[in-house]
Amino acid sequence: MLLCNKNLTPLQRRSVQRMGAALLLTVVTNLSTPSLPNPFRDLIPGLSQLANSHAHSSALFVAVLSALSVLPVLLAVWVAARYLAAEPDEFIRALVVKALLWGFAVTMAGNAVAGVLMNIYSRPFPLSLLSADLFFASSLIAFRILQWSYQ
Amino acid sequence: MKNRLRMLRAERSWSQADLADKLGVSRQSINAIETGRFDPSLPLAFKLARLFHLPIESIFSD
């Protein structure tokens, strides 16, 4: 794979894998979109039943359900923080921070566009999935471009 | 910030990768420092100075 080639150090490879896990967890914890595959709902029939009837659920249940979506965000922040703390090369650290900022910028822009589209068409969209995908992909691409520019 | 890293490295016939290995950083770091696109931190500047047996100010100048 172009973005995850053999030039990665073990620390970088481990961090990319953990970020991938955060991305997968985003799918799992995205309980608001019934059409998406979700092991939480599929493996726990009770949860599936409750998730499909938000309107009749208690406020506490809805709060807990929505709070689950914070898990991948916290995991991604933890992975990035651990990586930055452990990376011995200060130049690579600087590149990663720049790449994460680019990822953040693209994610914010993507969310803004998605928000406008949702308002215009009055249709919900799994924003957390969009954000996770955009952040992961754009950060990786930005890192590779920055790295390439210093070859 | 300007530096004489490329010259000092060439005097010792070291490649960028050789110098990177000695300092424990990536080759891109050396390239970025040599081309003046990245200023090293004080600890890395001290490492360089020790490696070349020179004072920091004789390697880096503004």
Backbone of each chain as ProteinMPNN parsed JSONL, in Angstrom:
{"seq_chain_A": "MLLCNKNLTPLQRRSVQRMGAALLLTVVTNLSTPSLPNPFRDLIPGLSQLANSHAHSSALFVAVLSALSVLPVLLAVWVAARYLAAEPDEFIRALVVKALLWGFAVTMAGNAVAGVLMNIYSRPFPLSLLSADLFFASSLIAFRILQWSYQ", "coords_chain_A": {"N_chain_A": [[0.835, -1.201, 0.0], [0.488, 2.224, -0.785], [0.386, 4.272, 1.136], [1.054, 3.052, 3.493], [3.709, 1.949, 3.582], [6.828, -0.006, 3.527], [8.671, 1.682, 4.616], [7.939, 2.713, 6.989], [8.545, 3.152, 10.465], [8.637, 0.78, 13.218], [7.19, 1.949, 15.331], [5.675, 3.893, 13.988], [4.181, 2.236, 12.299], [2.715, 0.783, 14.161], [1.228, 2.831, 15.291], [-0.29, 3.699, 13.109], [-1.816, 1.416, 12.729], [-3.276, 1.431, 15.101], [-4.701, 3.757, 14.748], [-6.25, 2.936, 12.651], [-7.792, 1.092, 14.01], [-9.234, 2.831, 15.582], [-10.719, 4.007, 13.613], [-12.295, 1.856, 12.762], [-13.694, 1.439, 15.1], [-15.239, 3.679, 15.069], [-17.156, 3.039, 13.189], [-18.412, 0.968, 14.527], [-19.432, 2.234, 16.822], [-21.23, 3.948, 15.762], [-24.199, 4.28, 16.24], [-26.404, 5.576, 15.372], [-27.098, 5.229, 12.777], [-28.974, 3.05, 11.3], [-28.708, 1.581, 8.931], [-26.084, 0.962, 8.589], [-23.488, -1.555, 8.958], [-23.142, -2.973, 12.145], [-21.556, -4.303, 14.801], [-22.2, -4.047, 17.52], [-24.986, -3.714, 17.577], [-25.758, -5.901, 16.056], [-24.817, -8.127, 17.438], [-25.908, -7.885, 19.913], [-29.032, -8.327, 20.506], [-30.961, -7.005, 22.075], [-29.975, -4.422, 22.37], [-30.065, -3.631, 19.763], [-32.802, -3.533, 19.333], [-33.518, -1.458, 21.061], [-31.975, 0.611, 20.01], [-33.179, 1.022, 17.607], [-35.469, 2.229, 18.269], [-35.343, 4.981, 19.169], [-36.985, 7.111, 19.827], [-38.743, 6.168, 21.727], [-37.117, 5.591, 23.787], [-35.482, 6.051, 26.981], [-34.256, 9.219, 28.242], [-31.828, 8.949, 29.449], [-30.81, 6.578, 28.352], [-30.499, 7.309, 25.672], [-28.598, 9.294, 26.029], [-26.425, 7.793, 26.963], [-26.029, 6.131, 24.782], [-25.318, 7.989, 22.798], [-23.04, 8.953, 23.966], [-21.273, 6.894, 23.611], [-20.145, 7.295, 21.161], [-17.989, 8.888, 21.563], [-15.824, 7.371, 22.122], [-14.104, 6.397, 19.872], [-12.988, 8.868, 19.149], [-11.584, 9.68, 21.432], [-9.798, 7.551, 21.49], [-8.356, 7.98, 19.11], [-7.139, 10.453, 19.661], [-5.593, 9.706, 21.834], [-3.872, 7.84, 20.603], [-2.495, 9.52, 18.811], [-1.276, 11.282, 20.628], [0.331, 9.522, 22.132], [2.004, 8.617, 20.121], [3.331, 10.986, 19.329], [4.658, 11.558, 21.678], [6.406, 9.455, 21.835], [7.912, 9.412, 19.51], [11.166, 9.649, 18.391], [12.415, 11.305, 16.566], [12.669, 14.623, 15.963], [12.081, 16.127, 13.701], [10.384, 14.514, 12.166], [8.334, 14.423, 14.004], [7.493, 17.083, 13.878], [6.554, 17.105, 11.253], [4.422, 15.294, 11.467], [2.729, 16.671, 13.216], [2.078, 18.852, 11.594], [0.777, 17.434, 9.535], [-1.399, 16.38, 10.962], [-2.713, 18.726, 11.555], [-3.45, 19.547, 8.998], [-5.159, 17.429, 8.418], [-7.117, 17.923, 10.345], [-8.061, 20.391, 9.43], [-9.132, 19.691, 6.903], [-11.105, 17.931, 7.743], [-12.783, 19.611, 9.262], [-13.626, 21.309, 7.214], [-14.932, 19.465, 5.561], [-16.989, 18.67, 7.275], [-18.377, 21.062, 7.495], [-19.34, 21.413, 4.895], [-20.905, 19.068, 4.676], [-22.753, 19.614, 6.662], [-24.159, 21.816, 5.626], [-25.26, 20.598, 3.335], [-26.868, 18.658, 4.579], [-28.726, 20.301, 5.816], [-29.906, 21.576, 3.613], [-31.05, 19.41, 2.181], [-32.43, 18.209, 4.181], [-31.715, 15.761, 5.304], [-30.405, 13.194, 7.343], [-26.981, 12.365, 8.122], [-24.242, 10.165, 8.606], [-22.212, 11.769, 10.413], [-20.034, 11.371, 12.126], [-18.724, 9.209, 11.028], [-17.958, 10.231, 8.555], [-16.239, 12.261, 9.422], [-14.23, 10.777, 10.739], [-13.213, 9.19, 8.638], [-12.361, 11.198, 6.843], [-10.481, 12.581, 8.419], [-8.557, 10.603, 9.019], [-7.707, 9.73, 6.416], [-6.951, 12.177, 5.132], [-4.967, 13.132, 6.86], [-3.007, 11.145, 6.635], [-2.404, 11.317, 3.885], [-1.514, 13.965, 3.76], [0.748, 13.75, 5.396], [2.367, 12.055, 3.861], [2.751, 13.641, 1.576], [4.07, 15.851, 2.679], [6.359, 14.574, 3.639], [7.424, 13.673, 1.258], [8.036, 16.099, 0.075], [10.335, 16.801, 1.349], [12.262, 15.121, 0.442]], "CA_chain_A": [[0.0, 0.0, 0.0], [1.307, 3.437, -0.934], [0.433, 5.101, 2.344], [1.553, 2.281, 4.637], [4.757, 1.113, 2.997], [7.808, -0.613, 4.428], [9.545, 2.709, 5.185], [7.451, 3.11, 8.306], [9.207, 2.545, 11.613], [7.662, -0.026, 13.977], [6.323, 2.857, 16.093], [4.718, 4.498, 13.054], [3.255, 1.199, 11.833], [1.815, 0.481, 15.28], [0.311, 3.965, 15.462], [-1.241, 3.671, 11.986], [-2.759, 0.312, 13.002], [-4.174, 1.869, 16.174], [-5.618, 4.734, 14.143], [-7.194, 2.111, 11.89], [-8.724, 0.529, 14.994], [-10.134, 3.938, 15.962], [-11.623, 4.178, 12.474], [-13.267, 0.761, 12.836], [-14.542, 1.689, 16.278], [-16.2, 4.713, 14.674], [-18.271, 2.329, 12.538], [-19.111, 0.185, 15.551], [-20.165, 3.09, 17.762], [-22.17, 4.818, 15.06], [-25.477, 3.6, 16.44], [-27.528, 6.381, 14.884], [-27.391, 4.904, 11.377], [-29.347, 1.631, 11.289], [-28.348, 0.894, 7.69], [-24.664, 0.58, 8.611], [-23.196, -2.757, 9.747], [-22.733, -2.582, 13.492], [-21.503, -5.479, 15.665], [-22.905, -3.783, 18.781], [-26.411, -3.987, 17.403], [-25.978, -7.231, 15.489], [-24.521, -9.173, 18.413], [-26.758, -7.726, 21.109], [-30.379, -8.053, 19.971], [-31.666, -6.024, 22.927], [-29.463, -3.092, 22.033], [-30.584, -3.349, 18.427], [-34.209, -3.155, 19.479], [-33.58, -0.139, 21.686], [-31.373, 1.601, 19.11], [-34.104, 1.293, 16.517], [-36.644, 2.973, 18.76], [-34.818, 6.107, 19.947], [-38.062, 8.002, 20.273], [-39.404, 5.612, 22.904], [-36.117, 5.287, 24.804], [-35.338, 7.069, 28.019], [-33.231, 10.233, 27.947], [-30.551, 8.412, 29.934], [-30.322, 5.607, 27.378], [-30.044, 8.064, 24.491], [-27.352, 9.97, 26.413], [-25.367, 6.77, 27.017], [-25.821, 5.696, 23.399], [-24.575, 9.029, 22.066], [-21.72, 9.098, 24.588], [-20.401, 5.843, 23.081], [-19.455, 7.78, 19.958], [-16.78, 9.623, 21.944], [-14.729, 6.408, 22.286], [-13.074, 6.462, 18.82], [-12.316, 10.181, 19.168], [-10.597, 9.61, 22.513], [-8.753, 6.602, 21.085], [-7.518, 8.64, 18.093], [-6.328, 11.476, 20.344], [-4.622, 8.956, 22.65], [-2.873, 7.278, 19.681], [-1.658, 10.629, 18.321], [-0.471, 11.785, 21.749], [1.34, 8.501, 22.436], [2.985, 8.604, 19.034], [4.152, 12.205, 19.4], [5.515, 11.474, 22.866], [7.404, 8.393, 21.673], [8.709, 9.594, 18.291], [12.442, 10.258, 18.773], [12.889, 12.238, 15.534], [11.898, 15.868, 16.108], [11.626, 16.583, 12.385], [9.198, 13.705, 11.844], [7.291, 14.905, 14.921], [6.975, 18.346, 13.316], [5.768, 16.745, 10.056], [3.169, 14.657, 11.902], [1.846, 17.733, 13.749], [1.552, 19.572, 10.413], [-0.171, 16.552, 8.843], [-2.619, 16.31, 11.769], [-3.413, 20.008, 11.379], [-4.088, 19.467, 7.677], [-6.281, 16.499, 8.589], [-8.149, 18.633, 11.11], [-8.638, 21.422, 8.547], [-9.967, 19.022, 5.887], [-12.276, 17.387, 8.448], [-13.687, 20.727, 9.569], [-14.21, 21.757, 5.947], [-15.87, 18.416, 5.145], [-18.154, 18.743, 8.157], [-19.13, 22.275, 7.149], [-20.056, 21.112, 3.639], [-21.929, 18.062, 4.978], [-23.789, 20.289, 7.45], [-24.983, 22.609, 4.694], [-26.021, 19.652, 2.505], [-27.915, 18.045, 5.414], [-29.773, 21.309, 6.019], [-30.618, 21.808, 2.348], [-31.853, 18.25, 1.799], [-33.095, 17.706, 5.399], [-31.435, 14.319, 5.436], [-29.298, 12.945, 8.276], [-25.802, 11.735, 7.536], [-23.345, 9.759, 9.695], [-21.109, 12.741, 10.428], [-18.843, 10.858, 12.813], [-18.009, 8.36, 10.064], [-17.347, 11.136, 7.579], [-15.125, 12.937, 10.08], [-13.153, 9.817, 10.982], [-12.615, 8.854, 7.341], [-11.649, 12.368, 6.316], [-9.323, 12.882, 9.259], [-7.577, 9.525, 8.838], [-7.168, 9.747, 5.046], [-6.267, 13.435, 4.798], [-3.737, 13.229, 7.653], [-2.017, 10.252, 6.028], [-1.984, 11.88, 2.594], [-0.725, 15.176, 4.054], [2.052, 13.316, 5.91], [3.16, 11.543, 2.736], [3.114, 14.774, 0.711], [5.087, 16.631, 3.397], [7.582, 13.761, 3.654], [7.937, 13.666, -0.122], [8.579, 17.428, -0.221], [11.659, 16.925, 1.97], [13.161, 14.057, -0.05]], "C_chain_A": [[0.866, 1.246, 0.0], [1.474, 4.177, 0.386], [0.988, 4.363, 3.556], [2.677, 1.37, 4.167], [5.761, 0.656, 4.032], [8.731, 0.419, 5.068], [9.098, 3.148, 6.581], [8.269, 2.416, 9.393], [8.176, 1.715, 12.363], [6.684, 0.844, 14.765], [5.252, 3.472, 15.198], [3.689, 3.465, 12.599], [2.216, 0.885, 12.919], [0.77, 1.599, 15.443], [-0.732, 4.007, 14.355], [-2.279, 2.571, 12.219], [-3.765, 0.717, 14.077], [-5.179, 2.896, 15.655], [-6.68, 4.006, 13.329], [-8.245, 1.508, 12.817], [-9.734, 1.596, 15.431], [-11.168, 4.157, 14.867], [-12.713, 3.106, 12.493], [-14.243, 0.966, 13.996], [-15.588, 2.77, 15.986], [-17.421, 4.062, 14.029], [-19.111, 1.623, 13.595], [-19.98, 1.07, 16.446], [-21.132, 4.051, 17.073], [-23.558, 4.187, 15.083], [-26.663, 4.349, 15.839], [-27.912, 6.058, 13.441], [-27.704, 3.413, 11.247], [-28.892, 0.884, 10.039], [-26.885, 0.424, 7.678], [-24.454, -0.714, 9.398], [-22.656, -2.351, 11.118], [-22.755, -3.782, 14.433], [-22.212, -5.277, 16.999], [-24.369, -4.196, 18.678], [-26.662, -5.421, 16.966], [-25.782, -8.343, 16.521], [-25.405, -9.089, 19.656], [-28.164, -7.339, 20.65], [-31.138, -6.992, 20.764], [-31.275, -4.607, 22.575], [-30.0, -2.65, 20.675], [-32.022, -2.837, 18.504], [-34.34, -1.734, 20.044], [-33.056, 0.952, 20.744], [-32.318, 1.976, 17.986], [-35.341, 2.067, 16.973], [-36.182, 4.099, 19.685], [-35.931, 6.922, 20.589], [-38.708, 7.502, 21.562], [-38.406, 5.309, 24.029], [-36.048, 6.411, 25.825], [-34.216, 8.026, 27.637], [-31.86, 9.719, 28.356], [-29.94, 7.447, 28.913], [-29.767, 6.328, 26.136], [-28.72, 8.768, 24.788], [-26.188, 8.984, 26.412], [-24.994, 6.333, 25.608], [-24.981, 6.725, 22.62], [-23.177, 9.213, 22.648], [-20.737, 8.04, 24.081], [-19.568, 6.343, 21.896], [-18.189, 8.564, 20.289], [-15.564, 8.679, 22.01], [-13.678, 6.472, 21.174], [-12.311, 7.773, 18.795], [-11.218, 10.167, 20.23], [-9.454, 8.684, 22.144], [-7.798, 7.254, 20.085], [-6.602, 9.689, 18.728], [-5.225, 10.805, 21.162], [-3.51, 8.397, 21.761], [-1.921, 8.377, 19.208], [-0.738, 11.142, 19.427], [0.652, 10.817, 22.091], [2.436, 8.498, 21.384], [3.923, 9.807, 19.14], [5.1, 12.169, 20.593], [6.657, 10.483, 22.649], [8.324, 8.6, 20.475], [10.026, 10.308, 18.634], [12.928, 11.333, 17.794], [12.046, 13.518, 15.553], [11.369, 16.395, 14.776], [10.361, 15.824, 11.967], [8.027, 14.128, 12.738], [6.642, 16.163, 14.366], [6.104, 18.06, 12.086], [4.411, 16.164, 10.452], [2.197, 15.709, 12.441], [1.239, 18.525, 12.594], [0.486, 18.741, 9.705], [-1.489, 16.466, 9.612], [-3.42, 17.609, 11.644], [-4.119, 20.063, 10.027], [-5.317, 18.565, 7.747], [-7.444, 17.161, 9.305], [-8.857, 19.656, 10.225], [-9.582, 20.793, 7.519], [-11.242, 18.48, 6.533], [-13.292, 18.483, 8.768], [-14.396, 21.215, 8.31], [-15.268, 20.759, 5.468], [-17.146, 18.447, 5.966], [-19.032, 19.946, 7.831], [-19.973, 22.02, 5.896], [-21.199, 20.132, 3.91], [-23.093, 18.686, 5.756], [-24.737, 21.084, 6.566], [-25.86, 21.682, 3.849], [-27.157, 19.004, 3.3], [-29.073, 19.01, 5.622], [-30.603, 21.513, 4.761], [-31.568, 20.652, 2.045], [-32.619, 17.638, 2.98], [-32.921, 16.199, 5.56], [-30.277, 14.122, 6.4], [-28.15, 12.214, 7.576], [-24.869, 11.324, 8.687], [-22.084, 10.627, 9.735], [-19.845, 12.21, 11.088], [-18.027, 9.967, 11.888], [-17.274, 9.214, 9.048], [-16.101, 11.79, 8.192], [-13.949, 11.992, 10.266], [-12.435, 9.472, 9.685], [-11.762, 10.003, 6.813], [-10.373, 12.639, 7.091], [-8.211, 11.876, 9.024], [-6.906, 9.649, 7.466], [-6.383, 11.03, 4.772], [-4.987, 13.617, 5.608], [-2.643, 12.365, 7.037], [-1.479, 10.823, 4.716], [-1.105, 13.114, 2.828], [0.666, 14.796, 4.551], [2.95, 12.846, 4.777], [3.626, 12.682, 1.824], [4.226, 15.595, 1.379], [6.424, 15.892, 3.39], [8.257, 13.787, 2.274], [8.599, 15.014, -0.434], [9.968, 17.635, 0.391], [12.631, 15.852, 1.495], [14.483, 14.633, -0.526]], "O_chain_A": [[1.869, 1.31, 0.711], [2.563, 4.647, 0.714], [1.355, 4.995, 4.546], [2.604, 0.153, 4.336], [5.599, 0.881, 5.231], [9.497, 0.079, 5.97], [9.816, 3.877, 7.266], [8.638, 1.249, 9.262], [6.974, 1.908, 12.18], [5.499, 0.526, 14.861], [4.085, 3.568, 15.578], [2.495, 3.753, 12.519], [1.025, 0.742, 12.646], [-0.406, 1.339, 15.696], [-1.901, 4.305, 14.6], [-3.465, 2.758, 11.948], [-4.949, 0.395, 13.987], [-6.343, 2.91, 16.058], [-7.848, 4.396, 13.312], [-9.423, 1.419, 12.47], [-10.916, 1.314, 15.623], [-12.331, 4.451, 15.14], [-13.889, 3.394, 12.274], [-15.44, 0.702, 13.884], [-16.671, 2.78, 16.571], [-18.559, 4.461, 14.274], [-20.341, 1.666, 13.57], [-21.108, 0.713, 16.785], [-21.775, 4.869, 17.729], [-24.027, 3.637, 14.087], [-27.78, 3.834, 15.798], [-28.923, 6.549, 12.938], [-26.79, 2.601, 11.1], [-28.709, -0.332, 10.087], [-26.501, -0.409, 6.857], [-25.146, -0.957, 10.386], [-21.799, -1.472, 11.215], [-23.826, -4.24, 14.829], [-22.766, -6.226, 17.555], [-24.913, -4.901, 19.528], [-27.606, -6.076, 17.407], [-26.474, -9.361, 16.495], [-25.622, -10.079, 20.354], [-28.45, -6.161, 20.432], [-31.868, -6.181, 20.193], [-32.115, -3.711, 22.49], [-30.339, -1.486, 20.46], [-32.403, -1.867, 17.849], [-35.148, -0.929, 19.579], [-33.601, 2.054, 20.679], [-32.277, 3.093, 17.47], [-36.153, 2.502, 16.156], [-36.585, 4.16, 20.846], [-35.828, 7.359, 21.735], [-39.163, 8.294, 22.387], [-38.795, 4.83, 25.094], [-36.48, 7.538, 25.586], [-33.347, 7.702, 26.827], [-30.857, 10.008, 27.704], [-28.74, 7.481, 28.641], [-28.699, 5.984, 25.629], [-27.834, 8.838, 23.936], [-25.101, 9.293, 25.923], [-23.818, 6.184, 25.276], [-24.059, 6.367, 21.887], [-22.242, 9.579, 21.936], [-19.524, 8.248, 24.11], [-18.451, 5.883, 21.66], [-17.4, 8.873, 19.396], [-14.42, 9.13, 21.959], [-12.488, 6.588, 21.467], [-11.127, 7.8, 18.46], [-10.084, 10.578, 19.98], [-8.292, 8.969, 22.432], [-6.581, 7.105, 20.193], [-5.429, 9.795, 18.371], [-4.082, 11.262, 21.185], [-2.336, 8.469, 22.122], [-0.703, 8.197, 19.202], [0.44, 11.406, 19.187], [1.789, 11.232, 22.313], [3.623, 8.392, 21.693], [5.143, 9.67, 19.052], [6.213, 12.69, 20.524], [7.743, 10.646, 23.205], [9.409, 8.022, 20.428], [10.006, 11.442, 19.112], [13.754, 12.172, 18.151], [10.866, 13.5, 15.204], [10.321, 17.039, 14.736], [9.398, 16.416, 11.481], [6.881, 14.184, 12.292], [5.419, 16.306, 14.374], [5.058, 18.681, 11.895], [3.385, 16.492, 9.857], [0.998, 15.655, 12.166], [0.048, 18.834, 12.601], [-0.566, 19.254, 9.322], [-2.564, 16.477, 9.014], [-4.651, 17.591, 11.63], [-5.24, 20.561, 9.92], [-6.374, 18.891, 7.208], [-8.604, 16.988, 8.929], [-10.082, 19.781, 10.256], [-10.685, 21.29, 7.289], [-12.323, 18.557, 5.95], [-14.495, 18.31, 8.574], [-15.593, 21.498, 8.323], [-16.351, 21.146, 5.028], [-18.244, 18.275, 5.436], [-20.259, 19.869, 7.88], [-21.154, 22.363, 5.843], [-22.319, 20.33, 3.441], [-24.256, 18.34, 5.545], [-25.956, 21.035, 6.733], [-27.049, 21.939, 3.666], [-28.26, 18.818, 2.786], [-30.239, 18.616, 5.61], [-31.829, 21.61, 4.815], [-32.73, 20.864, 1.698], [-33.364, 16.673, 2.809], [-33.855, 15.475, 5.904], [-29.263, 14.812, 6.29], [-28.346, 11.537, 6.568], [-24.726, 12.076, 9.652], [-21.044, 10.277, 9.177], [-18.731, 12.541, 10.681], [-16.797, 9.961, 11.945], [-16.115, 8.957, 8.721], [-15.048, 11.859, 7.559], [-12.806, 12.354, 9.987], [-11.205, 9.461, 9.63], [-10.618, 9.819, 6.398], [-9.319, 12.895, 6.509], [-7.052, 12.254, 8.85], [-5.679, 9.668, 7.372], [-5.275, 10.977, 4.239], [-4.02, 14.193, 5.109], [-1.494, 12.792, 6.926], [-0.274, 10.819, 4.465], [-0.077, 13.283, 2.172], [1.654, 15.431, 4.182], [4.133, 13.183, 4.725], [4.765, 12.681, 1.357], [5.198, 15.983, 0.731], [7.478, 16.488, 3.169], [9.477, 13.904, 2.153], [9.612, 15.059, -1.132], [10.692, 18.546, -0.01], [13.704, 15.686, 2.075], [15.356, 13.888, -0.971]]}, "seq_chain_B": "MKNRLRMLRAERSWSQADLADKLGVSRQSINAIETGRFDPSLPLAFKLARLFHLPIESIFSD", "coords_chain_B": {"N_chain_B": [[17.981, 30.195, 9.408], [21.427, 29.679, 8.826], [23.721, 27.022, 7.953], [26.698, 24.922, 8.216], [26.551, 22.3, 7.649], [26.378, 20.518, 5.437], [28.855, 20.864, 4.218], [30.625, 20.095, 6.258], [29.888, 17.469, 6.546], [30.535, 16.482, 4.02], [33.296, 16.752, 4.08], [33.99, 14.641, 5.672], [33.242, 12.564, 4.194], [30.713, 11.465, 4.556], [27.497, 10.138, 4.007], [24.131, 11.482, 3.783], [22.496, 9.641, 4.994], [24.332, 8.243, 6.579], [25.075, 10.202, 8.472], [22.591, 10.651, 9.576], [22.112, 8.179, 10.807], [24.132, 8.212, 12.762], [23.207, 10.23, 14.383], [20.765, 9.352, 15.117], [18.406, 10.055, 13.809], [16.018, 10.687, 11.107], [16.816, 10.407, 7.557], [15.61, 12.366, 6.097], [15.439, 14.397, 7.941], [18.07, 15.318, 8.157], [18.467, 16.229, 5.574], [16.537, 18.274, 5.514], [17.557, 19.998, 7.462], [20.049, 20.664, 6.381], [19.303, 22.03, 4.06], [18.207, 24.222, 5.152], [15.53, 24.315, 5.747], [14.521, 23.421, 8.029], [14.981, 24.069, 11.393], [17.119, 22.738, 13.772], [16.477, 21.444, 17.105], [17.815, 22.584, 20.287], [19.009, 20.393, 21.751], [19.548, 18.601, 19.597], [21.245, 20.17, 18.055], [23.404, 20.377, 19.796], [24.174, 17.7, 19.808], [25.056, 17.444, 17.182], [27.19, 19.25, 17.254], [28.866, 17.988, 19.079], [29.402, 15.662, 17.676], [30.854, 16.575, 15.468], [32.923, 17.724, 16.781], [32.995, 20.474, 17.272], [32.232, 23.916, 18.189], [28.807, 24.985, 18.663], [28.182, 27.455, 17.469], [29.95, 27.594, 15.378], [28.95, 25.923, 13.545], [26.302, 26.613, 13.064], [24.756, 29.631, 11.971], [23.188, 32.927, 12.025]], "CA_chain_B": [[19.313, 29.967, 9.984], [22.351, 28.997, 7.908], [24.625, 26.067, 8.623], [27.779, 24.345, 7.393], [26.412, 20.852, 7.833], [26.682, 19.796, 4.196], [30.308, 20.931, 4.022], [31.262, 19.273, 7.3], [29.581, 16.064, 6.219], [31.301, 16.136, 2.82], [34.706, 16.624, 4.491], [34.174, 13.318, 6.277], [32.704, 11.601, 3.203], [29.527, 10.803, 5.091], [26.239, 10.411, 3.286], [23.085, 11.973, 4.69], [22.023, 8.485, 5.771], [25.355, 7.961, 7.609], [24.937, 11.211, 9.531], [21.299, 10.406, 10.232], [22.308, 7.027, 11.698], [24.964, 8.616, 13.913], [22.421, 11.115, 15.252], [19.508, 8.684, 15.482], [17.252, 10.736, 13.211], [15.763, 10.222, 9.739], [17.605, 11.075, 6.531], [14.881, 13.594, 5.726], [15.782, 15.44, 8.932], [19.383, 15.874, 7.772], [18.23, 16.993, 4.338], [15.79, 19.491, 5.858], [18.461, 20.906, 8.196], [21.067, 21.146, 5.43], [18.713, 22.991, 3.118], [17.716, 25.365, 5.929], [14.069, 24.309, 5.835], [14.159, 23.015, 9.394], [16.0, 24.407, 12.388], [17.11, 21.698, 14.809], [16.343, 21.872, 18.505], [19.102, 22.745, 20.964], [19.652, 19.087, 21.996], [20.083, 18.038, 18.349], [22.38, 21.017, 17.676], [24.514, 19.945, 20.658], [24.598, 16.384, 19.313], [25.832, 17.718, 15.965], [28.441, 19.895, 17.658], [29.722, 16.951, 19.695], [29.804, 14.717, 16.627], [31.886, 17.207, 14.629], [33.929, 18.316, 17.685], [33.017, 21.918, 16.998], [31.201, 24.657, 18.93], [27.552, 25.138, 17.901], [28.181, 28.691, 16.654], [30.748, 27.451, 14.148], [28.146, 25.114, 12.598], [25.089, 27.38, 12.747], [24.822, 31.103, 12.068], [21.918, 33.504, 11.549]], "C_chain_B": [[20.192, 29.195, 8.996], [23.205, 28.0, 8.683], [25.637, 25.491, 7.643], [27.725, 22.823, 7.403], [26.828, 20.059, 6.595], [28.19, 19.725, 3.971], [31.037, 20.013, 5.016], [31.064, 17.784, 7.016], [30.409, 15.598, 5.04], [32.781, 15.942, 3.158], [35.003, 15.229, 5.041], [33.653, 12.193, 5.377], [31.528, 10.798, 3.77], [28.337, 11.126, 4.189], [25.239, 10.978, 4.297], [22.588, 10.838, 5.587], [23.017, 8.139, 6.885], [25.185, 8.909, 8.797], [23.635, 10.997, 10.311], [21.414, 9.244, 11.22], [23.079, 7.41, 12.955], [24.171, 9.466, 14.908], [21.121, 10.469, 15.732], [18.282, 9.422, 14.986], [17.051, 10.208, 11.792], [16.632, 10.999, 8.746], [16.94, 12.379, 6.087], [15.208, 14.742, 6.682], [17.081, 16.123, 8.526], [19.218, 16.745, 6.536], [17.54, 18.32, 4.649], [16.679, 20.494, 6.585], [19.483, 21.507, 7.228], [20.527, 22.224, 4.499], [18.113, 24.204, 3.832], [16.209, 25.419, 6.062], [13.593, 23.892, 7.215], [15.308, 23.362, 10.331], [15.973, 23.364, 13.499], [16.932, 22.285, 16.202], [17.736, 21.99, 19.113], [19.764, 21.387, 21.252], [20.263, 18.481, 20.728], [21.284, 18.852, 17.868], [23.613, 20.653, 18.511], [25.067, 18.598, 20.201], [25.5, 16.561, 18.096], [27.201, 18.296, 16.329], [29.405, 18.871, 18.247], [30.259, 16.007, 18.641], [30.942, 15.288, 15.775], [33.014, 17.846, 15.461], [34.107, 19.805, 17.408], [32.009, 22.626, 17.897], [29.968, 24.881, 18.041], [27.62, 26.342, 16.959], [29.054, 28.584, 15.411], [30.025, 26.565, 13.126], [26.939, 25.927, 12.125], [25.353, 28.883, 12.872], [23.521, 31.695, 11.563], [22.136, 34.487, 10.399]], "O_chain_B": [[19.768, 28.199, 8.411], [23.387, 28.117, 9.895], [25.467, 25.558, 6.426], [28.734, 22.151, 7.189], [27.539, 19.059, 6.693], [28.732, 18.687, 3.591], [31.941, 19.262, 4.648], [31.96, 16.966, 7.222], [30.926, 14.481, 5.033], [33.442, 15.072, 2.591], [36.108, 14.708, 4.896], [33.634, 11.025, 5.765], [31.378, 9.608, 3.491], [28.2, 12.24, 3.682], [25.474, 10.954, 5.505], [22.301, 11.037, 6.767], [22.615, 7.787, 7.994], [25.154, 8.49, 9.954], [23.591, 11.141, 11.532], [20.883, 9.309, 12.328], [22.736, 6.997, 14.062], [24.424, 9.43, 16.112], [20.462, 10.977, 16.639], [17.241, 9.426, 15.644], [17.827, 9.375, 11.325], [17.117, 12.09, 9.042], [17.609, 13.355, 5.75], [15.247, 15.905, 6.283], [17.184, 17.349, 8.547], [19.756, 17.85, 6.459], [17.915, 19.362, 4.112], [16.573, 21.699, 6.358], [19.747, 22.709, 7.256], [21.21, 23.2, 4.192], [17.575, 25.104, 3.188], [15.657, 26.45, 6.446], [12.408, 23.996, 7.533], [16.458, 22.994, 10.09], [14.926, 23.126, 14.102], [17.201, 23.462, 16.441], [18.719, 21.546, 18.52], [20.964, 21.238, 21.021], [21.356, 17.916, 20.77], [22.238, 18.289, 17.331], [24.73, 20.624, 17.995], [26.278, 18.382, 20.206], [26.552, 15.932, 17.982], [28.229, 17.887, 15.787], [30.601, 18.883, 17.955], [31.419, 15.596, 18.692], [31.874, 14.572, 15.409], [33.943, 18.435, 14.907], [35.225, 20.313, 17.324], [31.033, 22.013, 18.327], [30.082, 24.956, 16.817], [27.181, 26.273, 15.812], [28.92, 29.388, 14.489], [30.447, 26.474, 11.973], [26.601, 25.928, 10.942], [26.076, 29.333, 13.76], [22.817, 31.068, 10.772], [21.175, 35.059, 9.884]]}, "name": "protein", "num_of_chains": 2, "seq": "MLLCNKNLTPLQRRSVQRMGAALLLTVVTNLSTPSLPNPFRDLIPGLSQLANSHAHSSALFVAVLSALSVLPVLLAVWVAARYLAAEPDEFIRALVVKALLWGFAVTMAGNAVAGVLMNIYSRPFPLSLLSADLFFASSLIAFRILQWSYQMKNRLRMLRAERSWSQADLADKLGVSRQSINAIETGRFDPSLPLAFKLARLFHLPIESIFSD"}
